[in-house]
Amino acid sequence: MKVHEYQAKEIFKEYGIPVPKGGLATTPQEARKVAEEVGGNLWVVKAQIHAGGRGKGGGVKLARSLDEVEQVASQIIGMTLVTHQTGPEGKLVKKVLVEEGLNIEKELYLGMVIDRSTECPVMMASTEGGVEIEKVAAETPEKILKAYVDPALGMLPFYARKLAFGLGLSGDLLKKGISFMTNLYKAFIEKDASLAEINPLVITKEGDIIALDAKMNFDDDALYRHPDIAAMRDLDEEDPLEVEAKKYDLNYIKLDGNIGCMVNGAGLAMATMDIIKI
């Protein structure tokens, strides 16, 4: 199950993970009010949809006055945002996250997933923040640092230190980075997440480490343990056919084309689809 950025950041805050000050708005007027409450003279207005690449699609904009916040919000709310992850049909934007602008010194990447080959969580870090991690992995894989965490031991300090040193952190930033990674691991495990990604993770000129973006996915089979997270599900962001299938405990995945496959295992599914495609 996917959640919106603003929802992931609420979870982050539960675990002491620093995020920018901000709030959710569903109208341009609400966006202006949030900006007033946040304060400052620079704000970021971000479309809230379940897809990456929002900035390139025009779904993330800066505003330098309250009037501009309202104007930008009116442009984003109600638009059909098309990104490389939405498909050509795009997604309708119904709400925006309004956040304070930060004095960014450096952009990094930090993420956590389950590595199925080693059967353990792996935390990934890179100095190449702000770009698609898939691109970094394909072109410069040596720039992605990994720490495989033994689930029986948890996030031991040396795991975080290894990654923090690799990111070039030292002094107070080193301590903050270790604490940040430890808290991210705790959130990932305790919430039964399948993905926790921060891109970019920023270092500000004031010397703070902040999750500028936040993405979390959760194990559907563990949602019964987390009714608070299950309540975050936004059915408008999911395919209607997949939503209907879930009512009957069916795993349905919509693909292109007009041939359907009914299978009883992932391996058989892949093999059948390959045969049909050939």
Secondary structure by P-SEA (a helix, b strand, c coil): ccccaaaaaaaaaaaccccccccccccaaaaaaaaaaacccbbbbbbbcccccccccccccccccaaaaaaaaaacccccccccccccbbbbbcbbbbbbbccccccccccccccccccbbbbbbcccccccaaaaaacccccbbbbbbcccccccaaaaaaaaaaacccaaaaaaaaaaaaaaaaaaaaacccbbbbccccccccccccccbbbbbbccccccccaaaaaacccccccaaaaaaaaacccccccccccccccccaaaaaaaaaaaac
